[in-house]
Amino acid sequence: MTLRKNFFSLLGLACAALLIGLGMSTPTATAAPPPPRPTLTPTPILIVPGQSVGSYIELRVPTDNLKLWTVVQWQDPQGRWHDVETWRGVLDEINQHKGDKLWWVYPRDYGKGPFRGVIYDQPNGQMLAASRSFNLPGASNQHVIVEVTLK
């Protein structure tokens, strides 16, 4: 045998001996199954009218078009508006000809402002309307309702 073949043969034997020495064996039919893993599926939060769960802002717009694109923007000290990257998307629902979009507010952001809600006909589309400026809820279990009227 060549030196290379001898080396790999000895390496294989050493690995096998190590596994046996560590008590490793192949699973048998009598081995207990591993415990179930927790599911990582998020659970939706049910909001009951008149009962707050956490702090949030709610954008309301009179429409029957569920595909309108919504964005929340913040204003810098120079008066320029900037999109909040995580607060954008289509309306969540239409109820009695009013569209709603809900965004949760982290405690670290309570009371910050000014912000505004903006409605577009589609992502990167034409701006249809903007709300008045507002501040985020100031404490836990508060919400701010922002009404937007389309032109």
MARTIVO-433256 format. One record per atom (N, C-alpha, C): residue in three letters; atom name; x, y, z. Coordinates in nm, 4 decimals, decimal comma. Layout:
% residues N
+-----+------+----------+----------+----------+
! res ! atom !        x !        y !        z !
+-----+------+----------+----------+----------+
! ALA !   CA !        X !        Y !        Z !
...
+-----+------+----------+----------+----------+
***
This chain:
% residues 151
+-----+------+----------+----------+----------+
! res ! atom !        x !        y !        z !
+-----+------+----------+----------+----------+
! MET !    N !   0,0831 !  -0,1176 !   0,0000 !
! MET !   CA !   0,0000 !   0,0000 !   0,0000 !
! MET !    C !   0,0884 !   0,1250 !   0,0000 !
! THR !    N !   0,0348 !   0,2264 !  -0,0599 !
! THR !   CA !   0,1108 !   0,3507 !  -0,0628 !
! THR !    C !   0,0923 !   0,4247 !   0,0680 !
! LEU !    N !   0,1762 !   0,5231 !   0,0890 !
! LEU !   CA !   0,1703 !   0,6011 !   0,2121 !
! LEU !    C !   0,0355 !   0,6730 !   0,2253 !
! ARG !    N !  -0,0149 !   0,7208 !   0,1118 !
! ARG !   CA !  -0,1438 !   0,7919 !   0,1126 !
! ARG !    C !  -0,2586 !   0,6985 !   0,1523 !
! LYS !    N !  -0,2619 !   0,5774 !   0,0963 !
! LYS !   CA !  -0,3675 !   0,4816 !   0,1306 !
! LYS !    C !  -0,3572 !   0,4410 !   0,2767 !
! ASN !    N !  -0,2369 !   0,4224 !   0,3268 !
! ASN !   CA !  -0,2183 !   0,3858 !   0,4680 !
! ASN !    C !  -0,2692 !   0,4972 !   0,5602 !
! PHE !    N !  -0,2394 !   0,6221 !   0,5223 !
! PHE !   CA !  -0,2825 !   0,7347 !   0,6037 !
! PHE !    C !  -0,4348 !   0,7393 !   0,6148 !
! PHE !    N !  -0,5040 !   0,7264 !   0,5003 !
! PHE !   CA !  -0,6500 !   0,7340 !   0,5028 !
! PHE !    C !  -0,7119 !   0,6119 !   0,5701 !
! SER !    N !  -0,6516 !   0,4985 !   0,5595 !
! SER !   CA !  -0,7013 !   0,3794 !   0,6292 !
! SER !    C !  -0,6894 !   0,3976 !   0,7794 !
! LEU !    N !  -0,5754 !   0,4470 !   0,8249 !
! LEU !   CA !  -0,5557 !   0,4698 !   0,9683 !
! LEU !    C !  -0,6477 !   0,5809 !   1,0194 !
! LEU !    N !  -0,6690 !   0,6861 !   0,9365 !
! LEU !   CA !  -0,7583 !   0,7942 !   0,9758 !
! LEU !    C !  -0,9011 !   0,7426 !   0,9920 !
! GLY !    N !  -0,9453 !   0,6569 !   0,9010 !
! GLY !   CA !  -1,0790 !   0,5985 !   0,9104 !
! GLY !    C !  -1,0943 !   0,5128 !   1,0343 !
! LEU !    N !  -0,9962 !   0,4331 !   1,0655 !
! LEU !   CA !  -1,0007 !   0,3502 !   1,1861 !
! LEU !    C !  -1,0020 !   0,4361 !   1,3120 !
! ALA !    N !  -0,9251 !   0,5431 !   1,3118 !
! ALA !   CA !  -0,9202 !   0,6310 !   1,4292 !
! ALA !    C !  -1,0556 !   0,6977 !   1,4512 !
! CYS !    N !  -1,1179 !   0,7416 !   1,3439 !
! CYS !   CA !  -1,2502 !   0,8037 !   1,3569 !
! CYS !    C !  -1,3537 !   0,7048 !   1,4084 !
! ALA !    N !  -1,3509 !   0,5835 !   1,3578 !
! ALA !   CA !  -1,4444 !   0,4808 !   1,4031 !
! ALA !    C !  -1,4225 !   0,4501 !   1,5508 !
! ALA !    N !  -1,2991 !   0,4403 !   1,5912 !
! ALA !   CA !  -1,2686 !   0,4128 !   1,7315 !
! ALA !    C !  -1,3141 !   0,5278 !   1,8207 !
! LEU !    N !  -1,2968 !   0,6507 !   1,7735 !
! LEU !   CA !  -1,3389 !   0,7670 !   1,8502 !
! LEU !    C !  -1,4900 !   0,7684 !   1,8692 !
! LEU !    N !  -1,5651 !   0,7394 !   1,7633 !
! LEU !   CA !  -1,7105 !   0,7366 !   1,7744 !
! LEU !    C !  -1,7573 !   0,6278 !   1,8695 !
! ILE !    N !  -1,6964 !   0,5145 !   1,8636 !
! ILE !   CA !  -1,7334 !   0,4049 !   1,9553 !
! ILE !    C !  -1,6981 !   0,4432 !   2,0978 !
! GLY !    N !  -1,5830 !   0,5061 !   2,1149 !
! GLY !   CA !  -1,5389 !   0,5477 !   2,2484 !
! GLY !    C !  -1,6297 !   0,6541 !   2,3077 !
! LEU !    N !  -1,6875 !   0,7374 !   2,2263 !
! LEU !   CA !  -1,7773 !   0,8416 !   2,2753 !
! LEU !    C !  -1,9192 !   0,7906 !   2,2973 !
! GLY !    N !  -1,9423 !   0,6648 !   2,2674 !
! GLY !   CA !  -2,0749 !   0,6082 !   2,2888 !
! GLY !    C !  -2,1717 !   0,6388 !   2,1773 !
! MET !    N !  -2,1214 !   0,6831 !   2,0641 !
! MET !   CA !  -2,2091 !   0,7107 !   1,9516 !
! MET !    C !  -2,2488 !   0,5788 !   1,8883 !
! SER !    N !  -2,3733 !   0,5694 !   1,8583 !
! SER !   CA !  -2,4208 !   0,4513 !   1,7884 !
! SER !    C !  -2,5316 !   0,4948 !   1,6943 !
! THR !    N !  -2,5662 !   0,4070 !   1,6077 !
! THR !   CA !  -2,6746 !   0,4397 !   1,5158 !
! THR !    C !  -2,8056 !   0,4317 !   1,5899 !
! PRO !    N !  -2,9035 !   0,5161 !   1,5541 !
! PRO !   CA !  -3,0330 !   0,5135 !   1,6225 !
! PRO !    C !  -3,1028 !   0,3791 !   1,6012 !
! THR !    N !  -3,1745 !   0,3409 !   1,7025 !
! THR !   CA !  -3,2492 !   0,2158 !   1,6941 !
! THR !    C !  -3,3975 !   0,2477 !   1,6930 !
! ALA !    N !  -3,4762 !   0,1502 !   1,6608 !
! ALA !   CA !  -3,6209 !   0,1678 !   1,6542 !
! ALA !    C !  -3,6800 !   0,1964 !   1,7910 !
! THR !    N !  -3,6121 !   0,1607 !   1,8996 !
! THR !   CA !  -3,6651 !   0,1817 !   2,0340 !
! THR !    C !  -3,6299 !   0,3189 !   2,0895 !
! ALA !    N !  -3,5495 !   0,3972 !   2,0185 !
! ALA !   CA !  -3,5122 !   0,5302 !   2,0675 !
! ALA !    C !  -3,6350 !   0,6215 !   2,0680 !
! ALA !    N !  -3,6455 !   0,7032 !   2,1722 !
! ALA !   CA !  -3,7585 !   0,7960 !   2,1834 !
! ALA !    C !  -3,7435 !   0,9076 !   2,0808 !
! PRO !    N !  -3,8549 !   0,9506 !   2,0212 !
! PRO !   CA !  -3,8458 !   1,0615 !   1,9251 !
! PRO !    C !  -3,8091 !   1,1907 !   1,9974 !
! PRO !    N !  -3,7464 !   1,2822 !   1,9271 !
! PRO !   CA !  -3,7116 !   1,4094 !   1,9915 !
! PRO !    C !  -3,8385 !   1,4868 !   2,0257 !
! PRO !    N !  -3,8304 !   1,5753 !   2,1259 !
! PRO !   CA !  -3,9497 !   1,6526 !   2,1624 !
! PRO !    C !  -3,9894 !   1,7441 !   2,0470 !
! PRO !    N !  -4,1166 !   1,7796 !   2,0374 !
! PRO !   CA !  -4,1600 !   1,8676 !   1,9284 !
! PRO !    C !  -4,0959 !   2,0052 !   1,9427 !
! ARG !    N !  -4,0654 !   2,0654 !   1,8296 !
! ARG !   CA !  -4,0081 !   2,1996 !   1,8299 !
! ARG !    C !  -4,1210 !   2,3018 !   1,8330 !
! PRO !    N !  -4,0942 !   2,4158 !   1,8961 !
! PRO !   CA !  -4,2004 !   2,5183 !   1,8982 !
! PRO !    C !  -4,2248 !   2,5731 !   1,7588 !
! THR !    N !  -4,3483 !   2,6047 !   1,7320 !
! THR !   CA !  -4,3836 !   2,6617 !   1,6029 !
! THR !    C !  -4,3478 !   2,8095 !   1,6011 !
! LEU !    N !  -4,2977 !   2,8575 !   1,4897 !
! LEU !   CA !  -4,2578 !   2,9975 !   1,4784 !
! LEU !    C !  -4,3596 !   3,0794 !   1,3993 !
! THR !    N !  -4,4783 !   3,0255 !   1,3824 !
! THR !   CA !  -4,5831 !   3,0972 !   1,3112 !
! THR !    C !  -4,6357 !   3,2094 !   1,3998 !
! PRO !    N !  -4,6327 !   3,3356 !   1,3515 !
! PRO !   CA !  -4,6839 !   3,4438 !   1,4354 !
! PRO !    C !  -4,8341 !   3,4325 !   1,4560 !
! THR !    N !  -4,8772 !   3,4716 !   1,5718 !
! THR !   CA !  -5,0189 !   3,4685 !   1,6044 !
! THR !    C !  -5,0749 !   3,6086 !   1,5898 !
! PRO !    N !  -5,1801 !   3,6259 !   1,5088 !
! PRO !   CA !  -5,2362 !   3,7607 !   1,4941 !
! PRO !    C !  -5,3001 !   3,8080 !   1,6237 !
! ILE !    N !  -5,2936 !   3,9388 !   1,6453 !
! ILE !   CA !  -5,3546 !   3,9985 !   1,7633 !
! ILE !    C !  -5,4934 !   4,0467 !   1,7243 !
! LEU !    N !  -5,5909 !   4,0067 !   1,7996 !
! LEU !   CA !  -5,7286 !   4,0484 !   1,7746 !
! LEU !    C !  -5,7527 !   4,1800 !   1,8477 !
! ILE !    N !  -5,7937 !   4,2798 !   1,7735 !
! ILE !   CA !  -5,8249 !   4,4091 !   1,8339 !
! ILE !    C !  -5,9760 !   4,4198 !   1,8450 !
! VAL !    N !  -6,0211 !   4,4343 !   1,9657 !
! VAL !   CA !  -6,1634 !   4,4488 !   1,9923 !
! VAL !    C !  -6,1935 !   4,5985 !   1,9981 !
! PRO !    N !  -6,2934 !   4,6461 !   1,9219 !
! PRO !   CA !  -6,3259 !   4,7893 !   1,9265 !
! PRO !    C !  -6,3461 !   4,8377 !   2,0695 !
! GLY !    N !  -6,2848 !   4,9524 !   2,1001 !
! GLY !   CA !  -6,2964 !   5,0092 !   2,2334 !
! GLY !    C !  -6,1995 !   4,9509 !   2,3332 !
! GLN !    N !  -6,1162 !   4,8564 !   2,2917 !
! GLN !   CA !  -6,0222 !   4,7942 !   2,3830 !
! GLN !    C !  -5,8834 !   4,7957 !   2,3189 !
! SER !    N !  -5,7915 !   4,8740 !   2,3739 !
! SER !   CA !  -5,6577 !   4,8871 !   2,3185 !
! SER !    C !  -5,5673 !   4,7745 !   2,3655 !
! VAL !    N !  -5,4788 !   4,7302 !   2,2768 !
! VAL !   CA !  -5,3767 !   4,6319 !   2,3104 !
! VAL !    C !  -5,2472 !   4,6859 !   2,2525 !
! GLY !    N !  -5,1668 !   4,7517 !   2,3322 !
! GLY !   CA !  -5,0457 !   4,8144 !   2,2815 !
! GLY !    C !  -5,0766 !   4,9496 !   2,2209 !
! SER !    N !  -4,9712 !   5,0189 !   2,1782 !
! SER !   CA !  -4,9878 !   5,1513 !   2,1181 !
! SER !    C !  -4,9731 !   5,1412 !   1,9678 !
! TYR !    N !  -5,0573 !   5,2170 !   1,8958 !
! TYR !   CA !  -5,0531 !   5,2098 !   1,7511 !
! TYR !    C !  -5,1078 !   5,3385 !   1,6903 !
! ILE !    N !  -5,0771 !   5,3547 !   1,5594 !
! ILE !   CA !  -5,1407 !   5,4597 !   1,4817 !
! ILE !    C !  -5,2288 !   5,3906 !   1,3782 !
! GLU !    N !  -5,3425 !   5,4524 !   1,3518 !
! GLU !   CA !  -5,4366 !   5,3968 !   1,2549 !
! GLU !    C !  -5,4668 !   5,5022 !   1,1497 !
! LEU !    N !  -5,4398 !   5,4679 !   1,0266 !
! LEU !   CA !  -5,4685 !   5,5561 !   0,9141 !
! LEU !    C !  -5,6039 !   5,5175 !   0,8573 !
! ARG !    N !  -5,6926 !   5,6161 !   0,8403 !
! ARG !   CA !  -5,8259 !   5,5916 !   0,7843 !
! ARG !    C !  -5,8447 !   5,6789 !   0,6614 !
! VAL !    N !  -5,8949 !   5,6166 !   0,5539 !
! VAL !   CA !  -5,9170 !   5,6895 !   0,4293 !
! VAL !    C !  -6,0486 !   5,6434 !   0,3667 !
! PRO !    N !  -6,1334 !   5,7370 !   0,3229 !
! PRO !   CA !  -6,2584 !   5,6971 !   0,2588 !
! PRO !    C !  -6,2305 !   5,6403 !   0,1196 !
! THR !    N !  -6,2497 !   5,5104 !   0,1039 !
! THR !   CA !  -6,2232 !   5,4432 !  -0,0234 !
! THR !    C !  -6,2814 !   5,3026 !  -0,0211 !
! ASP !    N !  -6,2953 !   5,2466 !  -0,1402 !
! ASP !   CA !  -6,3281 !   5,1049 !  -0,1544 !
! ASP !    C !  -6,2122 !   5,0310 !  -0,2215 !
! ASN !    N !  -6,1003 !   5,0997 !  -0,2426 !
! ASN !   CA !  -5,9836 !   5,0433 !  -0,3106 !
! ASN !    C !  -5,8832 !   4,9910 !  -0,2081 !
! LEU !    N !  -5,8828 !   4,8608 !  -0,1869 !
! LEU !   CA !  -5,7940 !   4,7984 !  -0,0892 !
! LEU !    C !  -5,6470 !   4,8063 !  -0,1301 !
! LYS !    N !  -5,6200 !   4,8338 !  -0,2574 !
! LYS !   CA !  -5,4825 !   4,8336 !  -0,3077 !
! LYS !    C !  -5,4124 !   4,9690 !  -0,2997 !
! LEU !    N !  -5,4759 !   5,0680 !  -0,2397 !
! LEU !   CA !  -5,4076 !   5,1965 !  -0,2230 !
! LEU !    C !  -5,2827 !   5,1751 !  -0,1385 !
! TRP !    N !  -5,1764 !   5,2464 !  -0,1734 !
! TRP !   CA !  -5,0475 !   5,2317 !  -0,1043 !
! TRP !    C !  -5,0364 !   5,3400 !   0,0034 !
! THR !    N !  -5,0043 !   5,2997 !   0,1238 !
! THR !   CA !  -4,9952 !   5,3922 !   0,2363 !
! THR !    C !  -4,8519 !   5,3980 !   0,2884 !
! VAL !    N !  -4,8129 !   5,5149 !   0,3337 !
! VAL !   CA !  -4,6787 !   5,5361 !   0,3892 !
! VAL !    C !  -4,6913 !   5,6355 !   0,5043 !
! VAL !    N !  -4,6148 !   5,6125 !   0,6101 !
! VAL !   CA !  -4,6009 !   5,7131 !   0,7150 !
! VAL !    C !  -4,4668 !   5,7813 !   0,6928 !
! GLN !    N !  -4,4654 !   5,9134 !   0,7038 !
! GLN !   CA !  -4,3432 !   5,9912 !   0,6856 !
! GLN !    C !  -4,3130 !   6,0709 !   0,8124 !
! TRP !    N !  -4,1834 !   6,0962 !   0,8370 !
! TRP !   CA !  -4,1415 !   6,1809 !   0,9473 !
! TRP !    C !  -4,0785 !   6,3078 !   0,8897 !
! GLN !    N !  -4,0857 !   6,4152 !   0,9666 !
! GLN !   CA !  -4,0353 !   6,5442 !   0,9202 !
! GLN !    C !  -3,9054 !   6,5789 !   0,9919 !
! ASP !    N !  -3,8041 !   6,6159 !   0,9131 !
! ASP !   CA !  -3,6759 !   6,6555 !   0,9718 !
! ASP !    C !  -3,6806 !   6,8034 !   1,0122 !
! PRO !    N !  -3,5784 !   6,8518 !   1,0844 !
! PRO !   CA !  -3,5788 !   6,9921 !   1,1298 !
! PRO !    C !  -3,5846 !   7,0949 !   1,0162 !
! GLN !    N !  -3,5445 !   7,0576 !   0,8945 !
! GLN !   CA !  -3,5518 !   7,1490 !   0,7811 !
! GLN !    C !  -3,6885 !   7,1470 !   0,7127 !
! GLY !    N !  -3,7820 !   7,0680 !   0,7623 !
! GLY !   CA !  -3,9163 !   7,0633 !   0,7067 !
! GLY !    C !  -3,9355 !   6,9614 !   0,5951 !
! ARG !    N !  -3,8335 !   6,8803 !   0,5649 !
! ARG !   CA !  -3,8462 !   6,7786 !   0,4595 !
! ARG !    C !  -3,9086 !   6,6518 !   0,5171 !
! TRP !    N !  -3,9892 !   6,5837 !   0,4345 !
! TRP !   CA !  -4,0567 !   6,4603 !   0,4756 !
! TRP !    C !  -3,9797 !   6,3399 !   0,4239 !
! HIS !    N !  -3,9702 !   6,2347 !   0,5099 !
! HIS !   CA !  -3,8976 !   6,1121 !   0,4765 !
! HIS !    C !  -3,9843 !   5,9918 !   0,5112 !
! ASP !    N !  -3,9855 !   5,8909 !   0,4243 !
! ASP !   CA !  -4,0628 !   5,7695 !   0,4507 !
! ASP !    C !  -4,0062 !   5,6940 !   0,5707 !
! VAL !    N !  -4,0964 !   5,6388 !   0,6524 !
! VAL !   CA !  -4,0584 !   5,5420 !   0,7556 !
! VAL !    C !  -4,0601 !   5,4073 !   0,6846 !
! GLU !    N !  -3,9445 !   5,3461 !   0,6708 !
! GLU !   CA !  -3,9311 !   5,2261 !   0,5872 !
! GLU !    C !  -4,0237 !   5,1117 !   0,6291 !
! THR !    N !  -4,0491 !   5,0975 !   0,7564 !
! THR !   CA !  -4,1308 !   4,9843 !   0,8023 !
! THR !    C !  -4,2794 !   5,0165 !   0,8118 !
! TRP !    N !  -4,3169 !   5,1411 !   0,7921 !
! TRP !   CA !  -4,4582 !   5,1792 !   0,7989 !
! TRP !    C !  -4,5073 !   5,2143 !   0,6595 !
! ARG !    N !  -4,5316 !   5,1123 !   0,5805 !
! ARG !   CA !  -4,5829 !   5,1289 !   0,4446 !
! ARG !    C !  -4,6534 !   5,0011 !   0,4053 !
! GLY !    N !  -4,7430 !   5,0120 !   0,3073 !
! GLY !   CA !  -4,8120 !   4,8942 !   0,2574 !
! GLY !    C !  -4,9538 !   4,9266 !   0,2139 !
! VAL !    N !  -5,0195 !   4,8252 !   0,1596 !
! VAL !   CA !  -5,1590 !   4,8422 !   0,1181 !
! VAL !    C !  -5,2475 !   4,8478 !   0,2419 !
! LEU !    N !  -5,3698 !   4,8942 !   0,2228 !
! LEU !   CA !  -5,4645 !   4,9011 !   0,3339 !
! LEU !    C !  -5,4891 !   4,7616 !   0,3915 !
! ASP !    N !  -5,5140 !   4,7555 !   0,5205 !
! ASP !   CA !  -5,5411 !   4,6273 !   0,5866 !
! ASP !    C !  -5,6815 !   4,5766 !   0,5574 !
! GLU !    N !  -5,7780 !   4,6691 !   0,5532 !
! GLU !   CA !  -5,9171 !   4,6286 !   0,5312 !
! GLU !    C !  -6,0009 !   4,7475 !   0,4863 !
! ILE !    N !  -6,1152 !   4,7160 !   0,4296 !
! ILE !   CA !  -6,2170 !   4,8153 !   0,3950 !
! ILE !    C !  -6,3410 !   4,7800 !   0,4757 !
! ASN !    N !  -6,3944 !   4,8791 !   0,5456 !
! ASN !   CA !  -6,5137 !   4,8567 !   0,6262 !
! ASN !    C !  -6,6047 !   4,9781 !   0,6095 !
! GLN !    N !  -6,7225 !   4,9572 !   0,5527 !
! GLN !   CA !  -6,8206 !   5,0623 !   0,5288 !
! GLN !    C !  -6,7587 !   5,1795 !   0,4512 !
! HIS !    N !  -6,6917 !   5,1472 !   0,3415 !
! HIS !   CA !  -6,6310 !   5,2438 !   0,2497 !
! HIS !    C !  -6,5157 !   5,3238 !   0,3115 !
! LYS !    N !  -6,4552 !   5,2689 !   0,4163 !
! LYS !   CA !  -6,3370 !   5,3315 !   0,4768 !
! LYS !    C !  -6,2252 !   5,2283 !   0,4831 !
! GLY !    N !  -6,1085 !   5,2679 !   0,4311 !
! GLY !   CA !  -5,9921 !   5,1824 !   0,4396 !
! GLY !    C !  -5,9139 !   5,2120 !   0,5659 !
! ASP !    N !  -5,8573 !   5,1074 !   0,6244 !
! ASP !   CA !  -5,7792 !   5,1207 !   0,7478 !
! ASP !    C !  -5,6418 !   5,0575 !   0,7309 !
! LYS !    N !  -5,5430 !   5,1208 !   0,7904 !
! LYS !   CA !  -5,4077 !   5,0664 !   0,7980 !
! LYS !    C !  -5,3573 !   5,0925 !   0,9389 !
! LEU !    N !  -5,3028 !   4,9885 !   1,0022 !
! LEU !   CA !  -5,2603 !   4,9954 !   1,1413 !
! LEU !    C !  -5,1104 !   4,9723 !   1,1500 !
! TRP !    N !  -5,0411 !   5,0548 !   1,2284 !
! TRP !   CA !  -4,8985 !   5,0349 !   1,2553 !
! TRP !    C !  -4,8767 !   5,0413 !   1,4055 !
! TRP !    N !  -4,8013 !   4,9428 !   1,4590 !
! TRP !   CA !  -4,7682 !   4,9390 !   1,6009 !
! TRP !    C !  -4,6535 !   5,0340 !   1,6282 !
! VAL !    N !  -4,6496 !   5,0891 !   1,7485 !
! VAL !   CA !  -4,5476 !   5,1849 !   1,7893 !
! VAL !    C !  -4,4677 !   5,1256 !   1,9054 !
! TYR !    N !  -4,3354 !   5,1260 !   1,8910 !
! TYR !   CA !  -4,2477 !   5,0788 !   1,9990 !
! TYR !    C !  -4,2444 !   5,1810 !   2,1122 !
! PRO !    N !  -4,2317 !   5,1354 !   2,2351 !
! PRO !   CA !  -4,2250 !   5,2289 !   2,3489 !
! PRO !    C !  -4,1146 !   5,3343 !   2,3346 !
! ARG !    N !  -4,0034 !   5,2985 !   2,2746 !
! ARG !   CA !  -3,8927 !   5,3950 !   2,2597 !
! ARG !    C !  -3,9332 !   5,5139 !   2,1703 !
! ASP !    N !  -4,0419 !   5,4987 !   2,0911 !
! ASP !   CA !  -4,0844 !   5,6040 !   1,9992 !
! ASP !    C !  -4,2038 !   5,6845 !   2,0495 !
! TYR !    N !  -4,2539 !   5,6543 !   2,1695 !
! TYR !   CA !  -4,3716 !   5,7247 !   2,2207 !
! TYR !    C !  -4,3490 !   5,8760 !   2,2202 !
! GLY !    N !  -4,4495 !   5,9489 !   2,1711 !
! GLY !   CA !  -4,4484 !   6,0940 !   2,1745 !
! GLY !    C !  -4,3681 !   6,1623 !   2,0653 !
! LYS !    N !  -4,2965 !   6,0862 !   1,9825 !
! LYS !   CA !  -4,2147 !   6,1487 !   1,8788 !
! LYS !    C !  -4,3023 !   6,2066 !   1,7682 !
! GLY !    N !  -4,2467 !   6,3049 !   1,6979 !
! GLY !   CA !  -4,3182 !   6,3653 !   1,5866 !
! GLY !    C !  -4,2389 !   6,4803 !   1,5311 !
! PRO !    N !  -4,2855 !   6,5438 !   1,4293 !
! PRO !   CA !  -4,4126 !   6,5181 !   1,3612 !
! PRO !    C !  -4,4029 !   6,4094 !   1,2545 !
! PHE !    N !  -4,5175 !   6,3458 !   1,2317 !
! PHE !   CA !  -4,5349 !   6,2445 !   1,1284 !
! PHE !    C !  -4,6554 !   6,2846 !   1,0440 !
! ARG !    N !  -4,6729 !   6,2166 !   0,9310 !
! ARG !   CA !  -4,7944 !   6,2319 !   0,8511 !
! ARG !    C !  -4,8187 !   6,1018 !   0,7758 !
! GLY !    N !  -4,9448 !   6,0773 !   0,7409 !
! GLY !   CA !  -4,9800 !   5,9626 !   0,6578 !
! GLY !    C !  -4,9969 !   6,0088 !   0,5142 !
! VAL !    N !  -4,9473 !   5,9295 !   0,4199 !
! VAL !   CA !  -4,9560 !   5,9646 !   0,2787 !
! VAL !    C !  -5,0200 !   5,8488 !   0,2034 !
! ILE !    N !  -5,1086 !   5,8810 !   0,1094 !
! ILE !   CA !  -5,1764 !   5,7812 !   0,0273 !
! ILE !    C !  -5,1291 !   5,7969 !  -0,1172 !
! TYR !    N !  -5,0894 !   5,6845 !  -0,1776 !
! TYR !   CA !  -5,0492 !   5,6802 !  -0,3188 !
! TYR !    C !  -5,1424 !   5,5867 !  -0,3943 !
! ASP !    N !  -5,1508 !   5,6031 !  -0,5263 !
! ASP !   CA !  -5,2350 !   5,5134 !  -0,6059 !
! ASP !    C !  -5,1721 !   5,3746 !  -0,6165 !
! GLN !    N !  -5,0400 !   5,3654 !  -0,6010 !
! GLN !   CA !  -4,9661 !   5,2384 !  -0,6047 !
! GLN !    C !  -4,8263 !   5,2640 !  -0,5498 !
! PRO !    N !  -4,7475 !   5,1588 !  -0,5205 !
! PRO !   CA !  -4,6099 !   5,1818 !  -0,4762 !
! PRO !    C !  -4,5334 !   5,2632 !  -0,5811 !
! ASN !    N !  -4,4586 !   5,3612 !  -0,5361 !
! ASN !   CA !  -4,3836 !   5,4525 !  -0,6238 !
! ASN !    C !  -4,4736 !   5,5238 !  -0,7238 !
! GLY !    N !  -4,6006 !   5,5383 !  -0,6888 !
! GLY !   CA !  -4,6965 !   5,6007 !  -0,7800 !
! GLY !    C !  -4,7219 !   5,7466 !  -0,7470 !
! GLN !    N !  -4,8379 !   5,7928 !  -0,7892 !
! GLN !   CA !  -4,8778 !   5,9321 !  -0,7713 !
! GLN !    C !  -4,9377 !   5,9515 !  -0,6322 !
! MET !    N !  -4,8934 !   6,0586 !  -0,5635 !
! MET !   CA !  -4,9479 !   6,0893 !  -0,4323 !
! MET !    C !  -5,0912 !   6,1410 !  -0,4485 !
! LEU !    N !  -5,1841 !   6,0797 !  -0,3753 !
! LEU !   CA !  -5,3239 !   6,1195 !  -0,3813 !
! LEU !    C !  -5,3622 !   6,2151 !  -0,2690 !
! ALA !    N !  -5,3014 !   6,1970 !  -0,1508 !
! ALA !   CA !  -5,3365 !   6,2804 !  -0,0360 !
! ALA !    C !  -5,2346 !   6,2617 !   0,0755 !
! ALA !    N !  -5,2290 !   6,3597 !   0,1634 !
! ALA !   CA !  -5,1458 !   6,3527 !   0,2840 !
! ALA !    C !  -5,2291 !   6,4011 !   0,4019 !
! SER !    N !  -5,2056 !   6,3441 !   0,5170 !
! SER !   CA !  -5,2797 !   6,3833 !   0,6373 !
! SER !    C !  -5,2181 !   6,5082 !   0,6993 !
! ARG !    N !  -5,2832 !   6,5590 !   0,7994 !
! ARG !   CA !  -5,2249 !   6,6632 !   0,8837 !
! ARG !    C !  -5,1098 !   6,5979 !   0,9611 !
! SER !    N !  -5,0208 !   6,6774 !   1,0145 !
! SER !   CA !  -4,9109 !   6,6199 !   1,0933 !
! SER !    C !  -4,9631 !   6,5765 !   1,2305 !
! PHE !    N !  -4,8952 !   6,4798 !   1,2893 !
! PHE !   CA !  -4,9348 !   6,4264 !   1,4194 !
! PHE !    C !  -4,8119 !   6,3724 !   1,4908 !
! ASN !    N !  -4,8267 !   6,3526 !   1,6218 !
! ASN !   CA !  -4,7238 !   6,2866 !   1,7020 !
! ASN !    C !  -4,7699 !   6,1453 !   1,7343 !
! LEU !    N !  -4,6749 !   6,0586 !   1,7605 !
! LEU !   CA !  -4,7064 !   5,9203 !   1,7967 !
! LEU !    C !  -4,7696 !   5,9166 !   1,9354 !
! PRO !    N !  -4,8384 !   5,8066 !   1,9686 !
! PRO !   CA !  -4,8962 !   5,7950 !   2,1029 !
! PRO !    C !  -4,7894 !   5,8202 !   2,2091 !
! GLY !    N !  -4,8319 !   5,8804 !   2,3201 !
! GLY !   CA !  -4,7366 !   5,9183 !   2,4240 !
! GLY !    C !  -4,7127 !   5,8135 !   2,5303 !
! ALA !    N !  -4,7909 !   5,7062 !   2,5314 !
! ALA !   CA !  -4,7769 !   5,6057 !   2,6368 !
! ALA !    C !  -4,8320 !   5,4720 !   2,5885 !
! SER !    N !  -4,8153 !   5,3728 !   2,6714 !
! SER !   CA !  -4,8650 !   5,2385 !   2,6413 !
! SER !    C !  -5,0174 !   5,2380 !   2,6334 !
! ASN !    N !  -5,0696 !   5,1536 !   2,5473 !
! ASN !   CA !  -5,2143 !   5,1352 !   2,5283 !
! ASN !    C !  -5,2870 !   5,2621 !   2,4847 !
! GLN !    N !  -5,2178 !   5,3448 !   2,4067 !
! GLN !   CA !  -5,2823 !   5,4601 !   2,3446 !
! GLN !    C !  -5,2754 !   5,4425 !   2,1945 !
! HIS !    N !  -5,3646 !   5,5101 !   2,1247 !
! HIS !   CA !  -5,3578 !   5,5068 !   1,9793 !
! HIS !    C !  -5,3948 !   5,6427 !   1,9214 !
! VAL !    N !  -5,3440 !   5,6658 !   1,8020 !
! VAL !   CA !  -5,3716 !   5,7887 !   1,7294 !
! VAL !    C !  -5,4432 !   5,7512 !   1,6013 !
! ILE !    N !  -5,5582 !   5,8108 !   1,5762 !
! ILE !   CA !  -5,6329 !   5,7870 !   1,4539 !
! ILE !    C !  -5,6064 !   5,9054 !   1,3603 !
! VAL !    N !  -5,5592 !   5,8734 !   1,2402 !
! VAL !   CA !  -5,5241 !   5,9756 !   1,1416 !
! VAL !    C !  -5,6206 !   5,9644 !   1,0243 !
! GLU !    N !  -5,7002 !   6,0685 !   1,0046 !
! GLU !   CA !  -5,7968 !   6,0719 !   0,8935 !
! GLU !    C !  -5,7318 !   6,1372 !   0,7740 !
! VAL !    N !  -5,7480 !   6,0758 !   0,6565 !
! VAL !   CA !  -5,6969 !   6,1319 !   0,5309 !
! VAL !    C !  -5,8140 !   6,1412 !   0,4345 !
! THR !    N !  -5,8292 !   6,2544 !   0,3696 !
! THR !   CA !  -5,9342 !   6,2725 !   0,2715 !
! THR !    C !  -5,8722 !   6,2763 !   0,1333 !
! LEU !    N !  -5,9221 !   6,1924 !   0,0434 !
! LEU !   CA !  -5,8714 !   6,1912 !  -0,0936 !
! LEU !    C !  -5,9220 !   6,3127 !  -0,1691 !
! LYS !    N !  -5,8402 !   6,3643 !  -0,2598 !
! LYS !   CA !  -5,8773 !   6,4822 !  -0,3410 !
! LYS !    C !  -5,9846 !   6,4464 !  -0,4407 !
+-----+------+----------+----------+----------+
***
